């Protein structure tokens, strides 16, 4: 992502400082993670005094929440790069692979994306999770998955791609080539989808599991 150039001081009077501070936060956390974010550093990058930031963010945590929200939005955008006419299964596959591709391309931001801020109280559904939920709902709308088999499926699906990403960034896969990682990522996503669809295929029209 290319951040916008810092505006001149006069532009801050027209409400642009908030965006500039978020851009500064994105720059700081891209390499340094959440620990690299501070109000003082963000205002230094913007060329204003720290007091100016408090007109837009009450604290460092407020700024961090805004940066997290922006990163999650960027991730969700990467997860919906398929054409509108793609079938529901391919759309779900693109969601999983997009999640992993974003993490591999932006490991610093990925480390920030799901940071717990403050008390960790309930917040709106994270954009990447909302994208996954929409793709799973699309399977039901397409008649590929029953509503019963859909229920709660976001958690095993998310666990599969998130767990793979952790292994790729911090575990035994971290020394693998990008090509090998993407191959393994496709296999991980396909197995998760196959498992989900197998549960549906194993249920007969009465809703009772079929047995061999």
SULJOKA-V190253 format. One record per backbone hydrogen bond with DSSP energy under -1.0 kcal/mol. CO is the residue of the C=O (numbers start at 1). NH is the residue of the N-H. Records with the same first field share a line. If there is no record, write none. Layout:
# SULJOKA-V190253
CO->NH + NH
This chain:
# SULJOKA-V190253
8->11
9->12
10->13
11->14 + 16
12->15
16->20
17->21
18->22
19->23
20->24
21->25
22->26
23->27
24->28
25->29
26->30
28->32
29->33
33->36
34->37
38->42
39->43
40->44
41->45
42->46
43->47 + 48
49->52
50->53
52->55
53->56 + 57
59->63
60->64
61->65
62->66
63->67
64->68
65->69
66->70
67->71
68->72
69->73
70->74
71->75
72->76
73->77
74->78
75->79
77->80
83->86
87->91
88->92
89->93
90->94
91->95
92->96
93->97
94->98
95->99
96->100
97->101
98->102
99->103
100->104
101->105
102->106
106->110
107->111
109->113
112->115
117->120
126->130
127->131
128->132
129->133
130->134
131->135
132->136
133->137
134->138
135->139
136->140
137->141
138->142
139->144 + 145
140->143
146->150
147->151
150->153
152->155
153->157
154->158
155->159
156->160
157->161
158->162
159->163
160->164
161->165
162->166
163->167
164->168
165->169
166->170
167->173
171->174
173->176
177->181
178->182
179->183
180->184
181->185
182->186
183->187
184->188
185->189
186->190
187->191
188->192
189->193
190->194
191->195
192->196
193->197
194->198
195->199
196->200
197->201
198->202
200->203
202->210
204->207
208->204
